[in-house]
């Protein structure tokens, strides 16, 4: 673990002079995947933040959330890693940590819940953090960007900001697992009947497609063990979405994106060709709010979203 809690460029909470004092500031935890395999997710998130008039302050000294790997090996280590991230946010005067990965959301909220509900665990974490001049006081809330859009921006405001409506594009929401389950950790909305993605799709001028696969697993976490099973899970979910009229998919999780974008071809032999392009949540929102399509990294996708966007007269 690094002995430095904050990099030199974040040692003091002084930020862009172009931002007004009223600009809402959030700690930003992009996670590993958005900085490597899905860089288009990180870039589109920052472009969206500018459109929304908010400031996402990346916690650049933060560690990995622990995901399943560290959590499965040593839960205490994973909890301390997350406490270190929360301490960094507190040191910057921030009480929100915003994520753009459902897996990060789930693991970080679970760790925070364990810390806040157990004085012993909090003391254990702070005993380690104290060796590096840091402390977590329990004042941070972990939230997903999806929740920020609805709770802080609001659907009416979001709708009023749309300058490029989706022209009825039929979009299937894909929640996956970690942003809705378990409910005692991620109980922001019902795990059985979530509706936030549908609400955002409709606010952007799209048509939300309802199908049973929207709350099922994407197969990402099983792919290293059972690659064929993962492809089959993707194929089944995308077949259901396609059969219900979907022209595209939107997901709040880069791991789900990777699975859905890459396994549809492998699943075609059993489930037929679906070829559903999968948008990252901030890509589609940023596009509707006026960010040019060419800035959103759509060319990075294996199933190119620009094809259906041309068909819907969204781009030329």
Secondary structure by P-SEA (a helix, b strand, c coil): ccccccccccccccccccccccccccccccccccccccaaaaaaaaaaaaaacccccccccccccccaaaaaccaaaaaaaaaaaaaaaaaacccbbbbccaaaaaaaaaaaaaaaacaaaaaaaaaaaaaacccccccbbbbcaaaaacccccaaaaaaaccccccccbbbbbbccccccccccccccccccccaaaaaaaaacbbbbbccccccccccccccccaaaaaaaaaaaaaaaaaacccbbbbccaaaaaaaacccccccccccccbbbbbcaaaaaaaaacccccccccccccccaaaaaaaacccc
